[in-house]
Amino acid sequence: MKGIKRTGKAGGFVLLIVSVIAFVTYTYLLMATELGTVILKLTVLGAVAILLAVFGWIGYTIITAPQSE
């Protein structure tokens, strides 16, 4: 049981470090380079794509759900 807990904590630590590094990198690219506008456009595009994919998934689930009586 201790091995599983340590693995979970190690995985959590890795996720924490990766997310901080990703945030710092994203901030640097957005604010300190000429690619800021492109990065922002790609970010918004990705967010909209994910939102619309979720809406599409919900619609598909509603369409294919069995009728309740």
Biotite code that builds the C-alpha atoms (Angstrom):
import biotite.structure as struc

atoms = struc.array([
    struc.Atom([0.000, 0.000, 0.000], chain_id="A", res_id=1, res_name="MET", atom_name="CA", element="C"),
    struc.Atom([2.871, 2.381, 0.714], chain_id="A", res_id=2, res_name="LYS", atom_name="CA", element="C"),
    struc.Atom([4.218, 1.913, -2.808], chain_id="A", res_id=3, res_name="GLY", atom_name="CA", element="C"),
    struc.Atom([0.930, 3.004, -4.312], chain_id="A", res_id=4, res_name="ILE", atom_name="CA", element="C"),
    struc.Atom([0.750, 6.092, -2.115], chain_id="A", res_id=5, res_name="LYS", atom_name="CA", element="C"),
    struc.Atom([4.319, 7.059, -2.973], chain_id="A", res_id=6, res_name="ARG", atom_name="CA", element="C"),
    struc.Atom([3.644, 6.574, -6.667], chain_id="A", res_id=7, res_name="THR", atom_name="CA", element="C"),
    struc.Atom([0.552, 8.759, -6.386], chain_id="A", res_id=8, res_name="GLY", atom_name="CA", element="C"),
    struc.Atom([2.468, 11.472, -4.569], chain_id="A", res_id=9, res_name="LYS", atom_name="CA", element="C"),
    struc.Atom([5.321, 11.283, -7.065], chain_id="A", res_id=10, res_name="ALA", atom_name="CA", element="C"),
    struc.Atom([2.836, 11.566, -9.932], chain_id="A", res_id=11, res_name="GLY", atom_name="CA", element="C"),
    struc.Atom([1.205, 14.543, -8.238], chain_id="A", res_id=12, res_name="GLY", atom_name="CA", element="C"),
    struc.Atom([4.575, 16.202, -7.778], chain_id="A", res_id=13, res_name="PHE", atom_name="CA", element="C"),
    struc.Atom([5.427, 15.657, -11.452], chain_id="A", res_id=14, res_name="VAL", atom_name="CA", element="C"),
    struc.Atom([2.077, 17.151, -12.489], chain_id="A", res_id=15, res_name="LEU", atom_name="CA", element="C"),
    struc.Atom([2.697, 20.174, -10.272], chain_id="A", res_id=16, res_name="LEU", atom_name="CA", element="C"),
    struc.Atom([6.179, 20.795, -11.693], chain_id="A", res_id=17, res_name="ILE", atom_name="CA", element="C"),
    struc.Atom([5.053, 20.272, -15.303], chain_id="A", res_id=18, res_name="VAL", atom_name="CA", element="C"),
    struc.Atom([2.106, 22.648, -14.896], chain_id="A", res_id=19, res_name="SER", atom_name="CA", element="C"),
    struc.Atom([4.308, 25.384, -13.390], chain_id="A", res_id=20, res_name="VAL", atom_name="CA", element="C"),
    struc.Atom([6.892, 24.992, -16.177], chain_id="A", res_id=21, res_name="ILE", atom_name="CA", element="C"),
    struc.Atom([4.129, 25.019, -18.823], chain_id="A", res_id=22, res_name="ALA", atom_name="CA", element="C"),
    struc.Atom([2.620, 28.190, -17.329], chain_id="A", res_id=23, res_name="PHE", atom_name="CA", element="C"),
    struc.Atom([5.970, 29.977, -17.232], chain_id="A", res_id=24, res_name="VAL", atom_name="CA", element="C"),
    struc.Atom([6.739, 28.917, -20.816], chain_id="A", res_id=25, res_name="THR", atom_name="CA", element="C"),
    struc.Atom([3.282, 29.968, -22.040], chain_id="A", res_id=26, res_name="TYR", atom_name="CA", element="C"),
    struc.Atom([3.584, 33.331, -20.289], chain_id="A", res_id=27, res_name="THR", atom_name="CA", element="C"),
    struc.Atom([7.037, 33.933, -21.755], chain_id="A", res_id=28, res_name="TYR", atom_name="CA", element="C"),
    struc.Atom([5.899, 33.054, -25.284], chain_id="A", res_id=29, res_name="LEU", atom_name="CA", element="C"),
    struc.Atom([2.777, 35.178, -24.933], chain_id="A", res_id=30, res_name="LEU", atom_name="CA", element="C"),
    struc.Atom([4.373, 38.284, -23.449], chain_id="A", res_id=31, res_name="MET", atom_name="CA", element="C"),
    struc.Atom([8.036, 38.345, -24.479], chain_id="A", res_id=32, res_name="ALA", atom_name="CA", element="C"),
    struc.Atom([8.085, 37.141, -28.075], chain_id="A", res_id=33, res_name="THR", atom_name="CA", element="C"),
    struc.Atom([6.634, 38.240, -31.386], chain_id="A", res_id=34, res_name="GLU", atom_name="CA", element="C"),
    struc.Atom([4.479, 35.096, -31.392], chain_id="A", res_id=35, res_name="LEU", atom_name="CA", element="C"),
    struc.Atom([2.097, 36.482, -28.739], chain_id="A", res_id=36, res_name="GLY", atom_name="CA", element="C"),
    struc.Atom([-0.807, 37.117, -31.103], chain_id="A", res_id=37, res_name="THR", atom_name="CA", element="C"),
    struc.Atom([-0.481, 33.728, -32.776], chain_id="A", res_id=38, res_name="VAL", atom_name="CA", element="C"),
    struc.Atom([-0.238, 31.945, -29.411], chain_id="A", res_id=39, res_name="ILE", atom_name="CA", element="C"),
    struc.Atom([-3.330, 33.783, -28.154], chain_id="A", res_id=40, res_name="LEU", atom_name="CA", element="C"),
    struc.Atom([-5.280, 32.927, -31.305], chain_id="A", res_id=41, res_name="LYS", atom_name="CA", element="C"),
    struc.Atom([-4.303, 29.254, -31.011], chain_id="A", res_id=42, res_name="LEU", atom_name="CA", element="C"),
    struc.Atom([-5.313, 29.230, -27.349], chain_id="A", res_id=43, res_name="THR", atom_name="CA", element="C"),
    struc.Atom([-8.740, 30.676, -28.084], chain_id="A", res_id=44, res_name="VAL", atom_name="CA", element="C"),
    struc.Atom([-9.170, 28.312, -31.027], chain_id="A", res_id=45, res_name="LEU", atom_name="CA", element="C"),
    struc.Atom([-8.353, 25.328, -28.816], chain_id="A", res_id=46, res_name="GLY", atom_name="CA", element="C"),
    struc.Atom([-10.727, 26.463, -26.073], chain_id="A", res_id=47, res_name="ALA", atom_name="CA", element="C"),
    struc.Atom([-13.586, 26.986, -28.535], chain_id="A", res_id=48, res_name="VAL", atom_name="CA", element="C"),
    struc.Atom([-12.897, 23.616, -30.185], chain_id="A", res_id=49, res_name="ALA", atom_name="CA", element="C"),
    struc.Atom([-13.029, 21.826, -26.827], chain_id="A", res_id=50, res_name="ILE", atom_name="CA", element="C"),
    struc.Atom([-16.239, 23.624, -25.820], chain_id="A", res_id=51, res_name="LEU", atom_name="CA", element="C"),
    struc.Atom([-17.954, 22.802, -29.116], chain_id="A", res_id=52, res_name="LEU", atom_name="CA", element="C"),
    struc.Atom([-16.758, 19.184, -28.929], chain_id="A", res_id=53, res_name="ALA", atom_name="CA", element="C"),
    struc.Atom([-18.375, 18.862, -25.501], chain_id="A", res_id=54, res_name="VAL", atom_name="CA", element="C"),
    struc.Atom([-21.621, 20.366, -26.835], chain_id="A", res_id=55, res_name="PHE", atom_name="CA", element="C"),
    struc.Atom([-21.520, 17.950, -29.771], chain_id="A", res_id=56, res_name="GLY", atom_name="CA", element="C"),
    struc.Atom([-20.915, 15.011, -27.440], chain_id="A", res_id=57, res_name="TRP", atom_name="CA", element="C"),
    struc.Atom([-23.886, 16.040, -25.280], chain_id="A", res_id=58, res_name="ILE", atom_name="CA", element="C"),
    struc.Atom([-26.076, 16.373, -28.376], chain_id="A", res_id=59, res_name="GLY", atom_name="CA", element="C"),
    struc.Atom([-25.003, 12.964, -29.668], chain_id="A", res_id=60, res_name="TYR", atom_name="CA", element="C"),
    struc.Atom([-25.690, 11.409, -26.266], chain_id="A", res_id=61, res_name="THR", atom_name="CA", element="C"),
    struc.Atom([-29.168, 12.954, -26.170], chain_id="A", res_id=62, res_name="ILE", atom_name="CA", element="C"),
    struc.Atom([-29.953, 11.769, -29.702], chain_id="A", res_id=63, res_name="ILE", atom_name="CA", element="C"),
    struc.Atom([-28.786, 8.186, -29.111], chain_id="A", res_id=64, res_name="THR", atom_name="CA", element="C"),
    struc.Atom([-30.258, 7.777, -25.604], chain_id="A", res_id=65, res_name="ALA", atom_name="CA", element="C"),
    struc.Atom([-33.158, 5.346, -25.370], chain_id="A", res_id=66, res_name="PRO", atom_name="CA", element="C"),
    struc.Atom([-36.608, 6.889, -24.987], chain_id="A", res_id=67, res_name="GLN", atom_name="CA", element="C"),
    struc.Atom([-37.938, 6.873, -21.448], chain_id="A", res_id=68, res_name="SER", atom_name="CA", element="C"),
    struc.Atom([-41.571, 5.829, -21.072], chain_id="A", res_id=69, res_name="GLU", atom_name="CA", element="C"),
])
